[in-house]
Amino acid sequence: MTGTLARRAARAVRGLGAGAVLLAYWTTVAVCARWCEAPRTGVGESVRRKA
């Protein structure tokens, strides 16, 4: 019984660790994409609401 509980806990910790690594990766990619992207001027539609 204790072995099963320990295995389930270890699997849960590994899952949380993998989720944390993926979250950190995607956050880094998103931030770099925003910072490294050249500003677009005059392309596409305006995001401002029209009065």
PDB file of all heavy atoms in Angstrom:
ATOM      1  N   MET A   1       0.819  -1.195   0.000  1.00  0.00           N
ATOM      2  CA  MET A   1       0.000   0.000   0.000  1.00  0.00           C
ATOM      3  C   MET A   1       0.867   1.264   0.000  1.00  0.00           C
ATOM      4  O   MET A   1       0.636   2.172  -0.768  1.00  0.00           O
ATOM      5  CB  MET A   1      -0.911  -0.031   1.239  1.00  0.00           C
ATOM      6  CG  MET A   1      -1.864   1.096   1.266  1.00  0.00           C
ATOM      7  SD  MET A   1      -3.333   0.670   0.344  1.00  0.00           S
ATOM      8  CE  MET A   1      -4.545   1.481   1.295  1.00  0.00           C
ATOM      9  N   THR A   2       1.884   1.270   0.841  1.00  0.00           N
ATOM     10  CA  THR A   2       2.750   2.445   0.917  1.00  0.00           C
ATOM     11  C   THR A   2       3.549   2.607  -0.365  1.00  0.00           C
ATOM     12  O   THR A   2       3.768   3.716  -0.831  1.00  0.00           O
ATOM     13  CB  THR A   2       3.718   2.332   2.120  1.00  0.00           C
ATOM     14  OG1 THR A   2       2.956   2.080   3.287  1.00  0.00           O
ATOM     15  CG2 THR A   2       4.502   3.600   2.296  1.00  0.00           C
ATOM     16  N   GLY A   3       3.988   1.497  -0.958  1.00  0.00           N
ATOM     17  CA  GLY A   3       4.733   1.555  -2.201  1.00  0.00           C
ATOM     18  C   GLY A   3       3.905   2.149  -3.324  1.00  0.00           C
ATOM     19  O   GLY A   3       4.394   2.926  -4.137  1.00  0.00           O
ATOM     20  N   THR A   4       2.625   1.776  -3.374  1.00  0.00           N
ATOM     21  CA  THR A   4       1.732   2.302  -4.401  1.00  0.00           C
ATOM     22  C   THR A   4       1.534   3.797  -4.219  1.00  0.00           C
ATOM     23  O   THR A   4       1.571   4.562  -5.192  1.00  0.00           O
ATOM     24  CB  THR A   4       0.358   1.589  -4.336  1.00  0.00           C
ATOM     25  OG1 THR A   4       0.575   0.193  -4.464  1.00  0.00           O
ATOM     26  CG2 THR A   4      -0.554   2.069  -5.422  1.00  0.00           C
ATOM     27  N   LEU A   5       1.356   4.224  -2.974  1.00  0.00           N
ATOM     28  CA  LEU A   5       1.176   5.644  -2.692  1.00  0.00           C
ATOM     29  C   LEU A   5       2.431   6.436  -3.063  1.00  0.00           C
ATOM     30  O   LEU A   5       2.339   7.515  -3.661  1.00  0.00           O
ATOM     31  CB  LEU A   5       0.836   5.847  -1.216  1.00  0.00           C
ATOM     32  CG  LEU A   5       0.581   7.273  -0.759  1.00  0.00           C
ATOM     33  CD1 LEU A   5      -0.601   7.855  -1.525  1.00  0.00           C
ATOM     34  CD2 LEU A   5       0.318   7.322   0.723  1.00  0.00           C
ATOM     35  N   ALA A   6       3.593   5.878  -2.758  1.00  0.00           N
ATOM     36  CA  ALA A   6       4.846   6.555  -3.079  1.00  0.00           C
ATOM     37  C   ALA A   6       5.019   6.660  -4.592  1.00  0.00           C
ATOM     38  O   ALA A   6       5.473   7.690  -5.103  1.00  0.00           O
ATOM     39  CB  ALA A   6       6.019   5.807  -2.455  1.00  0.00           C
ATOM     40  N   ARG A   7       4.654   5.595  -5.312  1.00  0.00           N
ATOM     41  CA  ARG A   7       4.771   5.636  -6.772  1.00  0.00           C
ATOM     42  C   ARG A   7       3.826   6.662  -7.372  1.00  0.00           C
ATOM     43  O   ARG A   7       4.197   7.395  -8.294  1.00  0.00           O
ATOM     44  CB  ARG A   7       4.469   4.255  -7.368  1.00  0.00           C
ATOM     45  CG  ARG A   7       5.726   3.445  -7.553  1.00  0.00           C
ATOM     46  CD  ARG A   7       5.415   2.153  -8.249  1.00  0.00           C
ATOM     47  NE  ARG A   7       5.427   1.130  -7.202  1.00  0.00           N
ATOM     48  CZ  ARG A   7       4.601   0.118  -7.103  1.00  0.00           C
ATOM     49  NH1 ARG A   7       3.677  -0.074  -7.995  1.00  0.00           N
ATOM     50  NH2 ARG A   7       4.688  -0.725  -6.113  1.00  0.00           N
ATOM     51  N   ARG A   8       2.609   6.729  -6.863  1.00  0.00           N
ATOM     52  CA  ARG A   8       1.645   7.713  -7.368  1.00  0.00           C
ATOM     53  C   ARG A   8       2.111   9.131  -7.074  1.00  0.00           C
ATOM     54  O   ARG A   8       1.988  10.026  -7.917  1.00  0.00           O
ATOM     55  CB  ARG A   8       0.274   7.468  -6.748  1.00  0.00           C
ATOM     56  CG  ARG A   8      -0.373   6.194  -7.264  1.00  0.00           C
ATOM     57  CD  ARG A   8      -1.647   5.904  -6.556  1.00  0.00           C
ATOM     58  NE  ARG A   8      -2.704   6.770  -7.054  1.00  0.00           N
ATOM     59  CZ  ARG A   8      -3.905   6.846  -6.512  1.00  0.00           C
ATOM     60  NH1 ARG A   8      -4.201   6.127  -5.449  1.00  0.00           N
ATOM     61  NH2 ARG A   8      -4.807   7.638  -7.026  1.00  0.00           N
ATOM     62  N   ALA A   9       2.676   9.336  -5.894  1.00  0.00           N
ATOM     63  CA  ALA A   9       3.177  10.662  -5.540  1.00  0.00           C
ATOM     64  C   ALA A   9       4.360  11.045  -6.419  1.00  0.00           C
ATOM     65  O   ALA A   9       4.456  12.188  -6.889  1.00  0.00           O
ATOM     66  CB  ALA A   9       3.580  10.686  -4.061  1.00  0.00           C
ATOM     67  N   ALA A  10       5.241  10.090  -6.687  1.00  0.00           N
ATOM     68  CA  ALA A  10       6.393  10.370  -7.540  1.00  0.00           C
ATOM     69  C   ALA A  10       5.940  10.695  -8.952  1.00  0.00           C
ATOM     70  O   ALA A  10       6.482  11.597  -9.598  1.00  0.00           O
ATOM     71  CB  ALA A  10       7.341   9.168  -7.554  1.00  0.00           C
ATOM     72  N   ARG A  11       4.939   9.981  -9.455  1.00  0.00           N
ATOM     73  CA  ARG A  11       4.421  10.258 -10.795  1.00  0.00           C
ATOM     74  C   ARG A  11       3.779  11.646 -10.847  1.00  0.00           C
ATOM     75  O   ARG A  11       3.951  12.381 -11.826  1.00  0.00           O
ATOM     76  CB  ARG A  11       3.394   9.198 -11.182  1.00  0.00           C
ATOM     77  CG  ARG A  11       2.988   9.294 -12.636  1.00  0.00           C
ATOM     78  CD  ARG A  11       1.968   8.250 -13.025  1.00  0.00           C
ATOM     79  NE  ARG A  11       2.414   6.917 -12.655  1.00  0.00           N
ATOM     80  CZ  ARG A  11       1.605   5.886 -12.507  1.00  0.00           C
ATOM     81  NH1 ARG A  11       0.321   6.017 -12.695  1.00  0.00           N
ATOM     82  NH2 ARG A  11       2.079   4.697 -12.180  1.00  0.00           N
ATOM     83  N   ALA A  12       3.075  12.029  -9.795  1.00  0.00           N
ATOM     84  CA  ALA A  12       2.457  13.348  -9.750  1.00  0.00           C
ATOM     85  C   ALA A  12       3.514  14.452  -9.729  1.00  0.00           C
ATOM     86  O   ALA A  12       3.374  15.469 -10.414  1.00  0.00           O
ATOM     87  CB  ALA A  12       1.557  13.463  -8.519  1.00  0.00           C
ATOM     88  N   VAL A  13       4.583  14.247  -8.976  1.00  0.00           N
ATOM     89  CA  VAL A  13       5.654  15.239  -8.909  1.00  0.00           C
ATOM     90  C   VAL A  13       6.338  15.365 -10.262  1.00  0.00           C
ATOM     91  O   VAL A  13       6.644  16.470 -10.717  1.00  0.00           O
ATOM     92  CB  VAL A  13       6.670  14.858  -7.804  1.00  0.00           C
ATOM     93  CG1 VAL A  13       7.933  15.694  -7.898  1.00  0.00           C
ATOM     94  CG2 VAL A  13       6.026  15.026  -6.436  1.00  0.00           C
ATOM     95  N   ARG A  14       6.570  14.234 -10.941  1.00  0.00           N
ATOM     96  CA  ARG A  14       7.176  14.281 -12.282  1.00  0.00           C
ATOM     97  C   ARG A  14       6.270  15.021 -13.248  1.00  0.00           C
ATOM     98  O   ARG A  14       6.726  15.808 -14.073  1.00  0.00           O
ATOM     99  CB  ARG A  14       7.436  12.872 -12.800  1.00  0.00           C
ATOM    100  CG  ARG A  14       8.729  12.291 -12.325  1.00  0.00           C
ATOM    101  CD  ARG A  14       9.078  11.062 -13.131  1.00  0.00           C
ATOM    102  NE  ARG A  14       7.985  10.107 -13.153  1.00  0.00           N
ATOM    103  CZ  ARG A  14       7.976   8.923 -12.565  1.00  0.00           C
ATOM    104  NH1 ARG A  14       9.037   8.515 -11.911  1.00  0.00           N
ATOM    105  NH2 ARG A  14       6.929   8.141 -12.633  1.00  0.00           N
ATOM    106  N   GLY A  15       4.964  14.779 -13.159  1.00  0.00           N
ATOM    107  CA  GLY A  15       4.018  15.468 -14.033  1.00  0.00           C
ATOM    108  C   GLY A  15       4.015  16.972 -13.792  1.00  0.00           C
ATOM    109  O   GLY A  15       4.000  17.761 -14.736  1.00  0.00           O
ATOM    110  N   LEU A  16       4.043  17.360 -12.530  1.00  0.00           N
ATOM    111  CA  LEU A  16       4.086  18.789 -12.208  1.00  0.00           C
ATOM    112  C   LEU A  16       5.389  19.412 -12.679  1.00  0.00           C
ATOM    113  O   LEU A  16       5.402  20.538 -13.168  1.00  0.00           O
ATOM    114  CB  LEU A  16       3.920  18.996 -10.705  1.00  0.00           C
ATOM    115  CG  LEU A  16       2.514  18.791 -10.161  1.00  0.00           C
ATOM    116  CD1 LEU A  16       2.530  18.865  -8.634  1.00  0.00           C
ATOM    117  CD2 LEU A  16       1.563  19.809 -10.733  1.00  0.00           C
ATOM    118  N   GLY A  17       6.477  18.683 -12.545  1.00  0.00           N
ATOM    119  CA  GLY A  17       7.771  19.195 -13.002  1.00  0.00           C
ATOM    120  C   GLY A  17       7.787  19.399 -14.506  1.00  0.00           C
ATOM    121  O   GLY A  17       8.259  20.416 -15.004  1.00  0.00           O
ATOM    122  N   ALA A  18       7.235  18.421 -15.241  1.00  0.00           N
ATOM    123  CA  ALA A  18       7.182  18.547 -16.699  1.00  0.00           C
ATOM    124  C   ALA A  18       6.289  19.717 -17.098  1.00  0.00           C
ATOM    125  O   ALA A  18       6.611  20.473 -18.017  1.00  0.00           O
ATOM    126  CB  ALA A  18       6.668  17.253 -17.318  1.00  0.00           C
ATOM    127  N   GLY A  19       5.174  19.895 -16.400  1.00  0.00           N
ATOM    128  CA  GLY A  19       4.288  21.020 -16.690  1.00  0.00           C
ATOM    129  C   GLY A  19       4.961  22.356 -16.425  1.00  0.00           C
ATOM    130  O   GLY A  19       4.819  23.301 -17.193  1.00  0.00           O
ATOM    131  N   ALA A  20       5.731  22.415 -15.347  1.00  0.00           N
ATOM    132  CA  ALA A  20       6.440  23.657 -15.017  1.00  0.00           C
ATOM    133  C   ALA A  20       7.501  23.974 -16.068  1.00  0.00           C
ATOM    134  O   ALA A  20       7.668  25.131 -16.462  1.00  0.00           O
ATOM    135  CB  ALA A  20       7.083  23.540 -13.631  1.00  0.00           C
ATOM    136  N   VAL A  21       8.196  22.948 -16.541  1.00  0.00           N
ATOM    137  CA  VAL A  21       9.219  23.164 -17.572  1.00  0.00           C
ATOM    138  C   VAL A  21       8.571  23.652 -18.862  1.00  0.00           C
ATOM    139  O   VAL A  21       9.060  24.597 -19.501  1.00  0.00           O
ATOM    140  CB  VAL A  21      10.022  21.865 -17.812  1.00  0.00           C
ATOM    141  CG1 VAL A  21      10.863  21.960 -19.066  1.00  0.00           C
ATOM    142  CG2 VAL A  21      10.904  21.570 -16.604  1.00  0.00           C
ATOM    143  N   LEU A  22       7.465  23.036 -19.262  1.00  0.00           N
ATOM    144  CA  LEU A  22       6.775  23.466 -20.481  1.00  0.00           C
ATOM    145  C   LEU A  22       6.240  24.890 -20.347  1.00  0.00           C
ATOM    146  O   LEU A  22       6.325  25.683 -21.286  1.00  0.00           O
ATOM    147  CB  LEU A  22       5.636  22.504 -20.816  1.00  0.00           C
ATOM    148  CG  LEU A  22       6.082  21.158 -21.373  1.00  0.00           C
ATOM    149  CD1 LEU A  22       4.876  20.234 -21.496  1.00  0.00           C
ATOM    150  CD2 LEU A  22       6.753  21.320 -22.721  1.00  0.00           C
ATOM    151  N   LEU A  23       5.694  25.224 -19.186  1.00  0.00           N
ATOM    152  CA  LEU A  23       5.185  26.571 -18.967  1.00  0.00           C
ATOM    153  C   LEU A  23       6.310  27.596 -19.059  1.00  0.00           C
ATOM    154  O   LEU A  23       6.160  28.647 -19.694  1.00  0.00           O
ATOM    155  CB  LEU A  23       4.497  26.658 -17.609  1.00  0.00           C
ATOM    156  CG  LEU A  23       3.927  28.018 -17.228  1.00  0.00           C
ATOM    157  CD1 LEU A  23       2.821  28.421 -18.193  1.00  0.00           C
ATOM    158  CD2 LEU A  23       3.412  27.999 -15.813  1.00  0.00           C
ATOM    159  N   ALA A  24       7.443  27.290 -18.453  1.00  0.00           N
ATOM    160  CA  ALA A  24       8.586  28.207 -18.517  1.00  0.00           C
ATOM    161  C   ALA A  24       9.068  28.357 -19.954  1.00  0.00           C
ATOM    162  O   ALA A  24       9.404  29.466 -20.393  1.00  0.00           O
ATOM    163  CB  ALA A  24       9.713  27.687 -17.625  1.00  0.00           C
ATOM    164  N   TYR A  25       9.100  27.259 -20.698  1.00  0.00           N
ATOM    165  CA  TYR A  25       9.549  27.311 -22.092  1.00  0.00           C
ATOM    166  C   TYR A  25       8.633  28.186 -22.932  1.00  0.00           C
ATOM    167  O   TYR A  25       9.086  29.080 -23.650  1.00  0.00           O
ATOM    168  CB  TYR A  25       9.605  25.890 -22.664  1.00  0.00           C
ATOM    169  CG  TYR A  25       9.869  25.864 -24.149  1.00  0.00           C
ATOM    170  CD1 TYR A  25      11.130  26.107 -24.650  1.00  0.00           C
ATOM    171  CD2 TYR A  25       8.834  25.620 -25.051  1.00  0.00           C
ATOM    172  CE1 TYR A  25      11.373  26.097 -26.017  1.00  0.00           C
ATOM    173  CE2 TYR A  25       9.065  25.604 -26.414  1.00  0.00           C
ATOM    174  CZ  TYR A  25      10.332  25.844 -26.889  1.00  0.00           C
ATOM    175  OH  TYR A  25      10.561  25.846 -28.231  1.00  0.00           O
ATOM    176  N   TRP A  26       7.330  27.942 -22.862  1.00  0.00           N
ATOM    177  CA  TRP A  26       6.396  28.704 -23.693  1.00  0.00           C
ATOM    178  C   TRP A  26       6.345  30.170 -23.282  1.00  0.00           C
ATOM    179  O   TRP A  26       6.175  31.051 -24.119  1.00  0.00           O
ATOM    180  CB  TRP A  26       4.995  28.091 -23.639  1.00  0.00           C
ATOM    181  CG  TRP A  26       4.938  26.849 -24.470  1.00  0.00           C
ATOM    182  CD1 TRP A  26       4.710  25.591 -24.024  1.00  0.00           C
ATOM    183  CD2 TRP A  26       5.122  26.746 -25.896  1.00  0.00           C
ATOM    184  NE1 TRP A  26       4.758  24.713 -25.086  1.00  0.00           N
ATOM    185  CE2 TRP A  26       5.005  25.389 -26.236  1.00  0.00           C
ATOM    186  CE3 TRP A  26       5.395  27.669 -26.893  1.00  0.00           C
ATOM    187  CZ2 TRP A  26       5.134  24.949 -27.546  1.00  0.00           C
ATOM    188  CZ3 TRP A  26       5.528  27.226 -28.196  1.00  0.00           C
ATOM    189  CH2 TRP A  26       5.399  25.877 -28.507  1.00  0.00           C
ATOM    190  N   THR A  27       6.502  30.447 -21.987  1.00  0.00           N
ATOM    191  CA  THR A  27       6.543  31.838 -21.534  1.00  0.00           C
ATOM    192  C   THR A  27       7.771  32.546 -22.097  1.00  0.00           C
ATOM    193  O   THR A  27       7.686  33.677 -22.580  1.00  0.00           O
ATOM    194  CB  THR A  27       6.563  31.898 -19.995  1.00  0.00           C
ATOM    195  OG1 THR A  27       5.403  31.231 -19.494  1.00  0.00           O
ATOM    196  CG2 THR A  27       6.578  33.328 -19.495  1.00  0.00           C
ATOM    197  N   THR A  28       8.918  31.860 -22.080  1.00  0.00           N
ATOM    198  CA  THR A  28      10.142  32.438 -22.627  1.00  0.00           C
ATOM    199  C   THR A  28      10.000  32.694 -24.121  1.00  0.00           C
ATOM    200  O   THR A  28      10.401  33.746 -24.625  1.00  0.00           O
ATOM    201  CB  THR A  28      11.328  31.492 -22.363  1.00  0.00           C
ATOM    202  OG1 THR A  28      11.413  31.256 -20.960  1.00  0.00           O
ATOM    203  CG2 THR A  28      12.629  32.094 -22.856  1.00  0.00           C
ATOM    204  N   VAL A  29       9.433  31.736 -24.828  1.00  0.00           N
ATOM    205  CA  VAL A  29       9.241  31.895 -26.275  1.00  0.00           C
ATOM    206  C   VAL A  29       8.311  33.080 -26.563  1.00  0.00           C
ATOM    207  O   VAL A  29       8.579  33.891 -27.449  1.00  0.00           O
ATOM    208  CB  VAL A  29       8.676  30.594 -26.891  1.00  0.00           C
ATOM    209  CG1 VAL A  29       8.203  30.809 -28.318  1.00  0.00           C
ATOM    210  CG2 VAL A  29       9.734  29.503 -26.853  1.00  0.00           C
ATOM    211  N   ALA A  30       7.226  33.197 -25.806  1.00  0.00           N
ATOM    212  CA  ALA A  30       6.276  34.288 -26.033  1.00  0.00           C
ATOM    213  C   ALA A  30       6.915  35.644 -25.753  1.00  0.00           C
ATOM    214  O   ALA A  30       6.725  36.603 -26.514  1.00  0.00           O
ATOM    215  CB  ALA A  30       5.041  34.089 -25.153  1.00  0.00           C
ATOM    216  N   VAL A  31       7.678  35.739 -24.676  1.00  0.00           N
ATOM    217  CA  VAL A  31       8.322  37.011 -24.323  1.00  0.00           C
ATOM    218  C   VAL A  31       9.371  37.377 -25.367  1.00  0.00           C
ATOM    219  O   VAL A  31       9.441  38.527 -25.817  1.00  0.00           O
ATOM    220  CB  VAL A  31       8.939  36.925 -22.907  1.00  0.00           C
ATOM    221  CG1 VAL A  31       9.864  38.098 -22.634  1.00  0.00           C
ATOM    222  CG2 VAL A  31       7.840  36.872 -21.866  1.00  0.00           C
ATOM    223  N   CYS A  32      10.171  36.404 -25.778  1.00  0.00           N
ATOM    224  CA  CYS A  32      11.192  36.676 -26.797  1.00  0.00           C
ATOM    225  C   CYS A  32      10.547  37.081 -28.119  1.00  0.00           C
ATOM    226  O   CYS A  32      11.056  37.960 -28.811  1.00  0.00           O
ATOM    227  CB  CYS A  32      12.078  35.455 -26.998  1.00  0.00           C
ATOM    228  SG  CYS A  32      13.243  35.208 -25.649  1.00  0.00           S
ATOM    229  N   ALA A  33       9.443  36.455 -28.459  1.00  0.00           N
ATOM    230  CA  ALA A  33       8.768  36.793 -29.707  1.00  0.00           C
ATOM    231  C   ALA A  33       8.269  38.234 -29.674  1.00  0.00           C
ATOM    232  O   ALA A  33       8.340  38.948 -30.679  1.00  0.00           O
ATOM    233  CB  ALA A  33       7.599  35.839 -29.942  1.00  0.00           C
ATOM    234  N   ARG A  34       7.795  38.679 -28.535  1.00  0.00           N
ATOM    235  CA  ARG A  34       7.326  40.074 -28.430  1.00  0.00           C
ATOM    236  C   ARG A  34       8.478  41.056 -28.453  1.00  0.00           C
ATOM    237  O   ARG A  34       8.381  42.114 -29.052  1.00  0.00           O
ATOM    238  CB  ARG A  34       6.519  40.268 -27.151  1.00  0.00           C
ATOM    239  CG  ARG A  34       5.147  39.707 -27.257  1.00  0.00           C
ATOM    240  CD  ARG A  34       4.310  40.175 -26.084  1.00  0.00           C
ATOM    241  NE  ARG A  34       2.949  39.769 -26.316  1.00  0.00           N
ATOM    242  CZ  ARG A  34       1.953  40.619 -26.429  1.00  0.00           C
ATOM    243  NH1 ARG A  34       2.167  41.903 -26.305  1.00  0.00           N
ATOM    244  NH2 ARG A  34       0.735  40.194 -26.640  1.00  0.00           N
ATOM    245  N   TRP A  35       9.561  40.735 -27.760  1.00  0.00           N
ATOM    246  CA  TRP A  35      10.681  41.666 -27.659  1.00  0.00           C
ATOM    247  C   TRP A  35      11.511  41.714 -28.929  1.00  0.00           C
ATOM    248  O   TRP A  35      12.049  42.761 -29.277  1.00  0.00           O
ATOM    249  CB  TRP A  35      11.580  41.290 -26.495  1.00  0.00           C
ATOM    250  CG  TRP A  35      11.013  41.655 -25.149  1.00  0.00           C
ATOM    251  CD1 TRP A  35       9.870  42.346 -24.909  1.00  0.00           C
ATOM    252  CD2 TRP A  35      11.558  41.338 -23.880  1.00  0.00           C
ATOM    253  NE1 TRP A  35       9.662  42.465 -23.562  1.00  0.00           N
ATOM    254  CE2 TRP A  35      10.684  41.856 -22.911  1.00  0.00           C
ATOM    255  CE3 TRP A  35      12.691  40.656 -23.473  1.00  0.00           C
ATOM    256  CZ2 TRP A  35      10.931  41.726 -21.551  1.00  0.00           C
ATOM    257  CZ3 TRP A  35      12.926  40.522 -22.115  1.00  0.00           C
ATOM    258  CH2 TRP A  35      12.064  41.060 -21.171  1.00  0.00           C
ATOM    259  N   CYS A  36      11.658  40.589 -29.599  1.00  0.00           N
ATOM    260  CA  CYS A  36      12.552  40.505 -30.762  1.00  0.00           C
ATOM    261  C   CYS A  36      11.854  40.883 -32.070  1.00  0.00           C
ATOM    262  O   CYS A  36      12.509  41.041 -33.086  1.00  0.00           O
ATOM    263  CB  CYS A  36      13.118  39.096 -30.883  1.00  0.00           C
ATOM    264  SG  CYS A  36      14.078  38.616 -29.433  1.00  0.00           S
ATOM    265  N   GLU A  37      10.561  41.013 -32.036  1.00  0.00           N
ATOM    266  CA  GLU A  37       9.800  41.297 -33.247  1.00  0.00           C
ATOM    267  C   GLU A  37       9.941  42.770 -33.620  1.00  0.00           C
ATOM    268  O   GLU A  37       9.856  43.654 -32.776  1.00  0.00           O
ATOM    269  CB  GLU A  37       8.337  40.958 -32.997  1.00  0.00           C
ATOM    270  CG  GLU A  37       7.400  41.334 -34.082  1.00  0.00           C
ATOM    271  CD  GLU A  37       5.980  40.940 -33.717  1.00  0.00           C
ATOM    272  OE1 GLU A  37       5.687  39.752 -33.681  1.00  0.00           O
ATOM    273  OE2 GLU A  37       5.180  41.859 -33.444  1.00  0.00           O
ATOM    274  N   ALA A  38      10.146  43.038 -34.893  1.00  0.00           N
ATOM    275  CA  ALA A  38      10.206  44.422 -35.369  1.00  0.00           C
ATOM    276  C   ALA A  38       8.797  45.014 -35.341  1.00  0.00           C
ATOM    277  O   ALA A  38       7.829  44.333 -35.658  1.00  0.00           O
ATOM    278  CB  ALA A  38      10.767  44.466 -36.781  1.00  0.00           C
ATOM    279  N   PRO A  39       8.673  46.265 -34.958  1.00  0.00           N
ATOM    280  CA  PRO A  39       7.346  46.871 -34.928  1.00  0.00           C
ATOM    281  C   PRO A  39       6.748  46.971 -36.328  1.00  0.00           C
ATOM    282  O   PRO A  39       7.436  47.324 -37.284  1.00  0.00           O
ATOM    283  CB  PRO A  39       7.588  48.256 -34.338  1.00  0.00           C
ATOM    284  CG  PRO A  39       9.034  48.508 -34.508  1.00  0.00           C
ATOM    285  CD  PRO A  39       9.715  47.185 -34.546  1.00  0.00           C
ATOM    286  N   ARG A  40       5.480  46.633 -36.421  1.00  0.00           N
ATOM    287  CA  ARG A  40       4.797  46.705 -37.712  1.00  0.00           C
ATOM    288  C   ARG A  40       4.048  48.027 -37.799  1.00  0.00           C
ATOM    289  O   ARG A  40       3.242  48.340 -36.942  1.00  0.00           O
ATOM    290  CB  ARG A  40       3.808  45.557 -37.848  1.00  0.00           C
ATOM    291  CG  ARG A  40       4.499  44.224 -37.966  1.00  0.00           C
ATOM    292  CD  ARG A  40       3.511  43.174 -38.333  1.00  0.00           C
ATOM    293  NE  ARG A  40       3.065  42.496 -37.120  1.00  0.00           N
ATOM    294  CZ  ARG A  40       2.118  41.594 -37.097  1.00  0.00           C
ATOM    295  NH1 ARG A  40       1.487  41.253 -38.193  1.00  0.00           N
ATOM    296  NH2 ARG A  40       1.774  41.005 -35.985  1.00  0.00           N
ATOM    297  N   THR A  41       4.329  48.769 -38.819  1.00  0.00           N
ATOM    298  CA  THR A  41       3.649  50.047 -38.985  1.00  0.00           C
ATOM    299  C   THR A  41       2.888  50.040 -40.303  1.00  0.00           C
ATOM    300  O   THR A  41       3.422  49.663 -41.345  1.00  0.00           O
ATOM    301  CB  THR A  41       4.650  51.214 -38.985  1.00  0.00           C
ATOM    302  OG1 THR A  41       5.627  50.981 -39.980  1.00  0.00           O
ATOM    303  CG2 THR A  41       5.339  51.343 -37.638  1.00  0.00           C
ATOM    304  N   GLY A  42       1.651  50.448 -40.245  1.00  0.00           N
ATOM    305  CA  GLY A  42       0.839  50.572 -41.453  1.00  0.00           C
ATOM    306  C   GLY A  42       0.440  49.257 -42.079  1.00  0.00           C
ATOM    307  O   GLY A  42       0.118  49.201 -43.255  1.00  0.00           O
ATOM    308  N   VAL A  43       0.454  48.187 -41.320  1.00  0.00           N
ATOM    309  CA  VAL A  43       0.083  46.882 -41.862  1.00  0.00           C
ATOM    310  C   VAL A  43      -1.187  46.402 -41.162  1.00  0.00           C
ATOM    311  O   VAL A  43      -1.272  46.412 -39.957  1.00  0.00           O
ATOM    312  CB  VAL A  43       1.214  45.849 -41.633  1.00  0.00           C
ATOM    313  CG1 VAL A  43       0.802  44.484 -42.141  1.00  0.00           C
ATOM    314  CG2 VAL A  43       2.479  46.314 -42.305  1.00  0.00           C
ATOM    315  N   GLY A  44      -2.163  45.998 -41.930  1.00  0.00           N
ATOM    316  CA  GLY A  44      -3.364  45.437 -41.340  1.00  0.00           C
ATOM    317  C   GLY A  44      -4.333  46.491 -40.851  1.00  0.00           C
ATOM    318  O   GLY A  44      -4.215  47.678 -41.139  1.00  0.00           O
ATOM    319  N   GLU A  45      -5.284  46.014 -40.069  1.00  0.00           N
ATOM    320  CA  GLU A  45      -6.331  46.893 -39.564  1.00  0.00           C
ATOM    321  C   GLU A  45      -5.909  47.558 -38.267  1.00  0.00           C
ATOM    322  O   GLU A  45      -5.076  47.035 -37.526  1.00  0.00           O
ATOM    323  CB  GLU A  45      -7.603  46.089 -39.324  1.00  0.00           C
ATOM    324  CG  GLU A  45      -8.161  45.462 -40.569  1.00  0.00           C
ATOM    325  CD  GLU A  45      -9.398  44.660 -40.272  1.00  0.00           C
ATOM    326  OE1 GLU A  45      -9.942  44.772 -39.157  1.00  0.00           O
ATOM    327  OE2 GLU A  45      -9.826  43.910 -41.152  1.00  0.00           O
ATOM    328  N   SER A  46      -6.530  48.667 -37.970  1.00  0.00           N
ATOM    329  CA  SER A  46      -6.266  49.350 -36.717  1.00  0.00           C
ATOM    330  C   SER A  46      -6.968  48.604 -35.584  1.00  0.00           C
ATOM    331  O   SER A  46      -8.039  48.050 -35.749  1.00  0.00           O
ATOM    332  CB  SER A  46      -6.822  50.780 -36.804  1.00  0.00           C
ATOM    333  OG  SER A  46      -6.725  51.397 -35.527  1.00  0.00           O
ATOM    334  N   VAL A  47      -6.339  48.607 -34.435  1.00  0.00           N
ATOM    335  CA  VAL A  47      -6.954  47.966 -33.270  1.00  0.00           C
ATOM    336  C   VAL A  47      -7.731  48.965 -32.452  1.00  0.00           C
ATOM    337  O   VAL A  47      -8.377  48.595 -31.475  1.00  0.00           O
ATOM    338  CB  VAL A  47      -5.890  47.276 -32.390  1.00  0.00           C
ATOM    339  CG1 VAL A  47      -5.279  46.102 -33.119  1.00  0.00           C
ATOM    340  CG2 VAL A  47      -4.829  48.247 -31.944  1.00  0.00           C
ATOM    341  N   ARG A  48      -7.678  50.226 -32.805  1.00  0.00           N
ATOM    342  CA  ARG A  48      -8.418  51.246 -32.061  1.00  0.00           C
ATOM    343  C   ARG A  48      -9.885  51.233 -32.472  1.00  0.00           C
ATOM    344  O   ARG A  48     -10.221  51.031 -33.631  1.00  0.00           O
ATOM    345  CB  ARG A  48      -7.849  52.636 -32.338  1.00  0.00           C
ATOM    346  CG  ARG A  48      -6.460  52.779 -31.818  1.00  0.00           C
ATOM    347  CD  ARG A  48      -5.988  54.187 -32.045  1.00  0.00           C
ATOM    348  NE  ARG A  48      -4.559  54.286 -31.796  1.00  0.00           N
ATOM    349  CZ  ARG A  48      -3.834  55.303 -32.141  1.00  0.00           C
ATOM    350  NH1 ARG A  48      -4.370  56.317 -32.769  1.00  0.00           N
ATOM    351  NH2 ARG A  48      -2.547  55.302 -31.886  1.00  0.00           N
ATOM    352  N   ARG A  49     -10.732  51.491 -31.496  1.00  0.00           N
ATOM    353  CA  ARG A  49     -12.149  51.576 -31.805  1.00  0.00           C
ATOM    354  C   ARG A  49     -12.457  52.904 -32.481  1.00  0.00           C
ATOM    355  O   ARG A  49     -11.900  53.932 -32.114  1.00  0.00           O
ATOM    356  CB  ARG A  49     -12.978  51.451 -30.541  1.00  0.00           C
ATOM    357  CG  ARG A  49     -12.903  50.074 -29.964  1.00  0.00           C
ATOM    358  CD  ARG A  49     -13.802  49.977 -28.763  1.00  0.00           C
ATOM    359  NE  ARG A  49     -13.691  48.632 -28.231  1.00  0.00           N
ATOM    360  CZ  ARG A  49     -14.724  47.955 -27.786  1.00  0.00           C
ATOM    361  NH1 ARG A  49     -15.908  48.479 -27.796  1.00  0.00           N
ATOM    362  NH2 ARG A  49     -14.560  46.745 -27.334  1.00  0.00           N
ATOM    363  N   LYS A  50     -13.323  52.844 -33.427  1.00  0.00           N
ATOM    364  CA  LYS A  50     -13.698  54.063 -34.128  1.00  0.00           C
ATOM    365  C   LYS A  50     -14.856  54.723 -33.386  1.00  0.00           C
ATOM    366  O   LYS A  50     -15.788  54.074 -32.949  1.00  0.00           O
ATOM    367  CB  LYS A  50     -14.098  53.745 -35.557  1.00  0.00           C
ATOM    368  CG  LYS A  50     -12.902  53.191 -36.316  1.00  0.00           C
ATOM    369  CD  LYS A  50     -13.225  52.915 -37.738  1.00  0.00           C
ATOM    370  CE  LYS A  50     -11.931  52.491 -38.401  1.00  0.00           C
ATOM    371  NZ  LYS A  50     -12.100  51.515 -39.417  1.00  0.00           N
ATOM    372  N   ALA A  51     -14.783  56.049 -33.269  1.00  0.00           N
ATOM    373  CA  ALA A  51     -15.805  56.787 -32.512  1.00  0.00           C
ATOM    374  C   ALA A  51     -17.102  56.853 -33.274  1.00  0.00           C
ATOM    375  O   ALA A  51     -17.197  56.802 -34.454  1.00  0.00           O
ATOM    376  CB  ALA A  51     -15.313  58.194 -32.217  1.00  0.00           C
TER     377      ALA A  51
END
